[in-house]
Amino acid sequence: MTAADLIDAVRDDQQTELSRLGSSKTLYADTRGEMDPDAVLAAAAAREQAAHATFDAWSDDDADDDAAALFADAADETAERRNGIDAEPVDRTPAMHDVLDDLDGTVQRLGGFVGWSLVDKKVKEQYTGFFTGQADPQTASTFRSAGSDVVDLREDAVDLLDAVCESDDDWDAAEAAAIDVISTAYDEYFETLEDLGVNPKPVC
């Protein structure tokens, strides 16, 4: 297996979950139904703050120097984005960070990082669309650029996975971590929408 194969496998396995996480209902869930710019920014700030905390911790204790450097870059970027958002983060940590924080070892963490990046890119696409609809092109452009930065980080993680995965067990562990992160994000999305009285599934 290669890292490209892993991403294809994760996307295939989590196709429905990623598709729904890439819908406007994600913002509705994140803001608990308060679909106004301040609430969306506060939710975005909370996501960046949680990501910074996770990746900053990884950068300090990962045994692989290249992975530690990647996680440090991710921590710096998420902190910069958090500081650039003119809103206080809501007091909620996305559930996928519970999974990420429990991952141990470079292989699992890189797999989890890929899962995080696939979710985060989908959410940033929704931020971009939301602020485009709010006639706020500057904020929309900021989130569009942030989404591109997340993709760049994912590509770095992909290169590292190809370097550190030495066996089928390694690839399986990385894939399982990515899927666990995405499925946990989806479970939280689904349960939150149900609690809000919203059908999480698309209406055909």
C-alpha positions as CSV (number, residue, x, y, z in Angstrom):
1,M,0.0,0.0,0.0
2,T,1.0,3.6,-0.5
3,A,-0.3,6.7,1.2
4,A,-2.3,7.6,-1.9
5,D,-3.9,4.1,-1.7
6,L,-4.7,4.8,2.0
7,I,-6.4,8.1,1.3
8,D,-8.5,6.4,-1.5
9,A,-9.4,3.6,0.9
10,V,-10.4,6.0,3.7
11,R,-12.5,8.2,1.3
12,D,-14.2,5.1,-0.1
13,D,-15.0,3.8,3.4
14,Q,-16.2,7.1,4.7
15,Q,-17.8,8.5,1.5
16,T,-21.2,9.1,3.0
17,E,-19.8,10.5,6.2
18,L,-17.5,13.0,4.4
19,S,-20.2,14.0,2.0
20,R,-22.6,14.9,4.9
21,L,-19.8,16.6,6.9
22,G,-19.3,18.7,3.8
23,S,-22.9,20.1,3.9
24,S,-24.3,23.2,5.4
25,K,-25.8,21.1,8.2
26,T,-22.2,20.9,9.7
27,L,-22.3,24.6,10.4
28,Y,-25.8,24.3,11.9
29,A,-24.5,21.5,14.2
30,D,-21.3,23.5,15.0
31,T,-23.3,26.6,16.0
32,R,-26.2,24.7,17.6
33,G,-28.6,26.3,15.2
34,E,-27.3,29.8,15.4
35,M,-26.5,30.4,11.8
36,D,-25.1,34.0,12.1
37,P,-21.6,35.1,11.3
38,D,-20.5,35.6,14.9
39,A,-21.6,32.1,15.9
40,V,-19.9,30.6,12.8
41,L,-16.6,32.4,13.7
42,A,-16.8,31.3,17.3
43,A,-17.2,27.7,16.2
44,A,-14.4,28.0,13.7
45,A,-12.2,29.4,16.5
46,A,-13.0,26.5,18.7
47,R,-11.9,24.0,15.9
48,E,-8.6,25.8,15.4
49,Q,-8.0,26.0,19.1
50,A,-8.6,22.3,19.6
51,A,-6.4,21.4,16.6
52,H,-3.6,23.6,17.9
53,A,-3.7,21.9,21.3
54,T,-3.6,18.4,19.8
55,F,-0.8,19.1,17.3
56,D,1.3,21.2,19.7
57,A,1.3,18.2,22.2
58,W,2.3,15.8,19.4
59,S,5.1,18.0,18.3
60,D,6.6,17.9,21.8
61,D,6.6,14.1,22.2
62,D,6.7,12.4,18.8
63,A,9.8,10.3,18.4
64,D,10.1,10.9,14.7
65,D,11.8,14.2,14.0
66,D,10.1,14.8,10.6
67,A,6.7,14.0,12.0
68,A,7.3,16.3,15.0
69,A,8.3,19.1,12.6
70,L,5.1,18.5,10.6
71,F,3.0,18.6,13.8
72,A,4.8,21.8,14.9
73,D,3.9,23.4,11.6
74,A,0.3,22.4,12.0
75,A,0.3,23.7,15.5
76,D,1.7,27.1,14.3
77,E,-0.8,27.4,11.5
78,T,-3.8,26.5,13.6
79,A,-2.7,29.0,16.2
80,E,-2.3,31.7,13.6
81,R,-5.7,31.0,12.2
82,R,-7.2,31.0,15.7
83,N,-5.6,34.4,16.5
84,G,-6.8,35.7,13.2
85,I,-10.5,35.0,13.9
86,D,-12.2,37.9,15.5
87,A,-14.3,35.9,17.9
88,E,-14.0,34.0,21.2
89,P,-14.1,30.3,20.7
90,V,-17.2,28.5,22.0
91,D,-16.5,26.2,24.9
92,R,-16.7,23.0,23.0
93,T,-14.0,20.7,21.7
94,P,-14.9,18.6,18.6
95,A,-15.2,15.0,19.6
96,M,-12.7,13.8,17.0
97,H,-10.0,15.4,19.2
98,D,-10.7,12.9,21.9
99,V,-9.7,10.2,19.3
100,L,-6.7,12.2,18.1
101,D,-5.4,12.8,21.6
102,D,-5.5,9.1,22.4
103,L,-3.4,8.1,19.3
104,D,0.0,6.9,20.1
105,G,3.0,6.6,17.8
106,T,3.9,8.2,14.6
107,V,2.0,5.9,12.3
108,Q,-1.3,6.2,14.1
109,R,-0.9,10.0,14.5
110,L,-0.1,10.5,10.8
111,G,-3.2,8.4,10.0
112,G,-5.3,10.4,12.4
113,F,-3.9,13.6,10.9
114,V,-5.0,12.6,7.5
115,G,-8.5,11.9,8.9
116,W,-8.5,15.3,10.6
117,S,-7.5,17.0,7.4
118,L,-10.2,15.4,5.3
119,V,-12.8,16.6,7.8
120,D,-11.3,20.0,8.3
121,K,-11.1,20.7,4.6
122,K,-14.8,19.9,4.2
123,V,-15.7,22.2,7.1
124,K,-13.6,25.1,5.7
125,E,-15.4,24.7,2.4
126,Q,-18.6,25.4,4.3
127,Y,-17.2,28.4,6.0
128,T,-16.1,29.7,2.6
129,G,-19.5,29.2,1.2
130,F,-21.3,30.7,4.2
131,F,-19.3,34.0,4.1
132,T,-19.6,34.2,0.4
133,G,-23.4,34.1,0.9
134,Q,-23.0,36.8,3.6
135,A,-21.4,39.1,1.0
136,D,-18.1,39.0,3.0
137,P,-15.5,38.1,0.4
138,Q,-12.6,38.8,2.6
139,T,-13.5,36.3,5.3
140,A,-14.6,33.8,2.6
141,S,-11.1,34.2,1.0
142,T,-9.4,33.7,4.4
143,F,-11.2,30.3,4.9
144,R,-10.5,29.3,1.3
145,S,-6.8,29.9,1.8
146,A,-7.0,28.0,5.1
147,G,-8.5,25.0,3.3
148,S,-5.6,25.1,0.8
149,D,-3.1,25.2,3.7
150,V,-4.8,22.1,5.2
151,V,-4.4,20.2,1.9
152,D,-0.7,21.2,1.9
153,L,-0.3,19.8,5.4
154,R,-2.1,16.6,4.3
155,E,0.4,16.2,1.4
156,D,3.3,16.4,3.8
157,A,1.7,13.8,6.0
158,V,1.2,11.6,3.0
159,D,4.9,11.8,2.2
160,L,5.8,10.9,5.8
161,L,3.4,7.9,5.8
162,D,5.2,6.5,2.7
163,A,8.5,6.9,4.6
164,V,7.5,5.5,8.0
165,C,5.0,2.6,7.2
166,E,7.1,-0.5,6.9
167,S,4.5,-3.2,7.0
168,D,0.9,-4.0,6.2
169,D,0.2,-3.7,10.0
170,D,1.5,-0.1,9.8
171,W,-0.8,0.8,6.9
172,D,-3.7,-0.9,8.6
173,A,-3.1,1.1,11.8
174,A,-2.9,4.4,9.9
175,E,-6.0,3.7,8.0
176,A,-7.9,2.6,11.1
177,A,-6.9,5.9,12.9
178,A,-8.1,8.0,9.9
179,I,-11.4,6.2,9.8
180,D,-11.9,6.5,13.5
181,V,-11.4,10.2,13.5
182,I,-13.8,10.8,10.6
183,S,-16.5,8.4,12.0
184,T,-16.3,10.1,15.4
185,A,-16.7,13.5,13.8
186,Y,-19.7,12.2,11.9
187,D,-21.3,10.6,14.9
188,E,-21.1,13.9,16.7
189,Y,-22.6,15.7,13.7
190,F,-25.4,13.2,13.5
191,E,-26.2,13.2,17.2
192,T,-26.1,17.0,17.5
193,L,-28.5,17.4,14.6
194,E,-30.9,14.9,16.0
195,D,-30.8,16.7,19.4
196,L,-31.6,19.9,17.5
197,G,-34.6,18.2,15.8
198,V,-33.0,18.2,12.4
199,N,-32.8,15.2,10.1
200,P,-29.1,14.5,9.6
201,K,-29.7,12.6,6.3
202,P,-30.3,14.4,3.0
203,V,-34.0,14.6,2.0
204,C,-34.4,13.2,-1.5
